[in-house]
């Protein structure tokens, strides 16, 4: 597993980096709970809106 990924999606402003939080050392569970979270509907290329269903995420 890689600790991060890179990509390019013009709809979200071009280049981006995704960090896999499970790979971070010394992160307390409460820090992850408190971290801001944003879902994007990449399945339908609707990057500015969350998917209709997020309970499984």
VEXROFI-609757 format. One record per atom (N, C-alpha, C, CB): residue in one letter; atom name; x, y, z. Coordinates in steps of 0.2 Angstrom, whole numbers. Each point is the difference from the previous one (the first is absolute). Glycine has a CB too. Layout:
! VEXROFI-609757
NODE   res   atom       x       y       z
NODE     A     CA       X       Y       Z
...
This chain:
! VEXROFI-609757
NODE   res   atom       x       y       z
NODE     X      N       4      -6       0
NODE     X     CA      -4       6       0
NODE     X      C       4       6       0
NODE     X     CB      -9      -6       6
NODE     X      N       8      11     -10
NODE     X     CA       3       6       0
NODE     X      C      -3       5       5
NODE     X     CB       3      -2     -12
NODE     X      N       1       7      15
NODE     X     CA      -2       4       5
NODE     X      C      -4       6      -3
NODE     X     CB       9      -3       7
NODE     X      N      -8       4     -14
NODE     X     CA      -4       6      -3
NODE     X      C      -1      -2      -8
NODE     X     CB       5       8       9
NODE     X      N      -9      -4     -12
NODE     X     CA      -1      -1      -7
NODE     X      C       0       7      -3
NODE     X     CB      -6     -11       1
NODE     X      N       7      12      -7
NODE     X     CA       0       6      -4
NODE     X      C      -5      -1      -6
NODE     X     CB      12       4       4
NODE     X      N     -15       2      -6
NODE     X     CA      -4      -1      -6
NODE     X      C      -1       7      -3
NODE     X     CB      -6     -10       5
NODE     X      N       2      10     -10
NODE     X     CA      -2       7      -3
NODE     X      C      -7      -1      -2
NODE     X     CB      12       2      -4
NODE     X      N     -16       3       6
NODE     X     CA      -7       0      -2
NODE     X      C      -2       7      -1
NODE     X     CB      -3     -10       7
NODE     X      N       2      12     -13
NODE     X     CA      -1       7      -2
NODE     X      C      -6       3       4
NODE     X     CB       5      -2     -11
NODE     X      N     -10      -2      13
NODE     X     CA      -6       3       3
NODE     X      C       1       2       7
NODE     X     CB      -6      -8      -7
NODE     X      N      12       6      10
NODE     X     CA       1       2       7
NODE     X      C       6       4       0
NODE     X     CB      -4     -10       4
NODE     X      N       6      13      -9
NODE     X     CA       6       4      -1
NODE     X      C       7      -2      -2
NODE     X     CB      -6       5       9
NODE     X      N       5     -11     -12
NODE     X     CA       6      -3      -3
NODE     X      C       4      -5       5
NODE     X     CB       1      10      -7
NODE     X      N       5      -9       9
NODE     X     CA       4      -5       3
NODE     X      C      -3      -1       8
NODE     X     CB      10       2      -8
NODE     X      N      -9      -8      11
NODE     X     CA      -2      -1       7
NODE     X      C       4      -5       2
NODE     X     CB     -12       4      -2
NODE     X      N      12      -5       9
NODE     X     CA       4      -5       4
NODE     X      C      -5      -3       5
NODE     X     CB      11       6      -2
NODE     X      N     -12     -12       2
NODE     X     CA      -4      -4       5
NODE     X      C       4      -3       5
NODE     X     CB      -9      -1      -8
NODE     X      N       8       2      14
NODE     X     CA       5      -3       6
NODE     X      C      -5      -6       3
NODE     X     CB       7      11       2
NODE     X      N      -4     -17      -1
NODE     X     CA      -4      -5       3
NODE     X      C       2       0       7
NODE     X     CB       1      -7     -10
NODE     X      N      -6       9      14
NODE     X     CA       1       2       7
NODE     X      C       2      -6       4
NODE     X     CB      -9       9      -1
NODE     X      N       7     -15      -1
NODE     X     CA       2      -6       4
NODE     X      C       8      -1       0
NODE     X     CB     -12      -5      -3
NODE     X      N      15       8      -2
NODE     X     CA       7      -1       0
NODE     X      C       4       5       4
NODE     X     CB      -1      -4     -11
NODE     X      N      -2       9      14
NODE     X     CA       3       5       4
NODE     X      C       2      -3       7
NODE     X     CB      -6       9      -6
NODE     X      N      12      -8       8
NODE     X     CA       2      -2       7
NODE     X      C      -2       5       5
NODE     X     CB      10      -6      -5
NODE     X      N     -11       4      11
NODE     X     CA      -1       4       6
NODE     X      C      -6       4       0
NODE     X     CB      12       0       2
NODE     X      N     -17      -2      -6
NODE     X     CA      -6       4       0
NODE     X      C      -5      -2       5
NODE     X     CB       2       3     -12
NODE     X      N      -4       1      16
NODE     X     CA      -5      -2       5
NODE     X      C      -7      -1      -3
NODE     X     CB       6       5       9
NODE     X      N     -10     -10      -7
NODE     X     CA      -7      -1      -3
NODE     X      C      -4       7       1
NODE     X     CB       1     -12       3
NODE     X      N       0      15       2
NODE     X     CA      -4       7       0
NODE     X      C       2       5      -5
NODE     X     CB      -2      -2      12
NODE     X      N       8       2     -14
NODE     X     CA       2       4      -5
NODE     X      C      -3      -2      -7
NODE     X     CB      11       2       6
NODE     X      N     -12      -8      -7
NODE     X     CA      -3      -2      -6
NODE     X      C      -8       1       0
NODE     X     CB       9      -9      -1
NODE     X      N     -12       9       7
NODE     X     CA      -7       1       1
NODE     X      C      -1       8      -1
NODE     X     CB      -1     -10       8
NODE     X      N       5      14      -6
NODE     X     CA      -1       7       0
NODE     X      C       3       3      -7
NODE     X     CB       1       0      12
NODE     X      N       2      -4     -16
NODE     X     CA       2       3      -7
NODE     X      C      -5       1      -4
NODE     X     CB      10      -6       1
NODE     X      N     -10      12      -5
NODE     X     CA      -5       1      -5
NODE     X      C       0      -5      -5
NODE     X     CB       1      12       2
NODE     X      N      -7     -13      -5
NODE     X     CA      -2      -6      -5
NODE     X      C      -4       3      -5
NODE     X     CB       1      -9       9
NODE     X      N       1       7     -15
NODE     X     CA      -5       2      -6
NODE     X      C       0      -5      -5
NODE     X     CB       3      12       2
NODE     X      N      -9     -14      -3
NODE     X     CA      -1      -5      -5
NODE     X      C      -1       3      -7
NODE     X     CB      -5      -8       9
NODE     X      N       7       5     -14
NODE     X     CA      -1       2      -7
NODE     X      C      -3      -6      -4
NODE     X     CB      10       9       0
NODE     X      N     -14      -8      -5
NODE     X     CA      -3      -5      -4
NODE     X      C       4      -1      -6
NODE     X     CB     -12       3       4
NODE     X      N      17      -6      -3
NODE     X     CA       4      -2      -6
NODE     X      C      -2      -5      -5
NODE     X     CB       9       3       7
NODE     X      N     -14      -7      -4
NODE     X     CA      -3      -6      -4
NODE     X      C      -3       3      -6
NODE     X     CB      -1      -7      10
NODE     X      N      -3      13      -9
NODE     X     CA      -4       3      -5
NODE     X      C       4       7      -3
NODE     X     CB     -11      -5       5
NODE     X      N      17       6      -4
NODE     X     CA       4       6      -1
NODE     X      C      -3       6       2
NODE     X     CB       4      -6     -10
NODE     X      N      -8       6      16
NODE     X     CA      -3       5       3
NODE     X      C       4       2       6
NODE     X     CB     -11      -3      -4
NODE     X      N      17       6       3
NODE     X     CA       5       1       5
NODE     X      C      -1       5       5
NODE     X     CB       8      -3      -8
NODE     X      N     -13       8       6
NODE     X     CA      -1       5       5
NODE     X      C      -6      -2       5
NODE     X     CB       4       8      -9
NODE     X      N      -7     -14       8
NODE     X     CA      -6      -2       4
NODE     X      C       2      -6       3
NODE     X     CB      -8       6      -7
NODE     X      N       5      -8      13
NODE     X     CA       1      -6       3
NODE     X      C      -5      -5      -3
NODE     X     CB       3       5      11
NODE     X      N      -1     -12     -11
NODE     X     CA      -4      -5      -2
NODE     X      C      -7       0       4
NODE     X     CB      10      -7      -4
NODE     X      N     -15       4       1
NODE     X     CA      -7       0       3
NODE     X      C       1      -5       6
NODE     X     CB      -6       2     -11
NODE     X      N      10      -7      11
NODE     X     CA       0      -4       6
NODE     X      C       8       0       3
NODE     X     CB     -10      -7      -5
NODE     X      N      10       8      11
NODE     X     CA       7       0       3
NODE     X      C       1      -4       6
NODE     X     CB       1      11      -4
NODE     X      N      -7     -15       6
NODE     X     CA       1      -4       6
NODE     X      C       5      -5       0
NODE     X     CB     -12       2       2
NODE     X      N      14      -5      -8
NODE     X     CA       5      -5       0
NODE     X      C       7       2      -1
NODE     X     CB      -9      -6      -6
NODE     X      N       9      13       6
NODE     X     CA       7       3      -1
NODE     X      C       3       1       7
NODE     X     CB      -3       5     -11
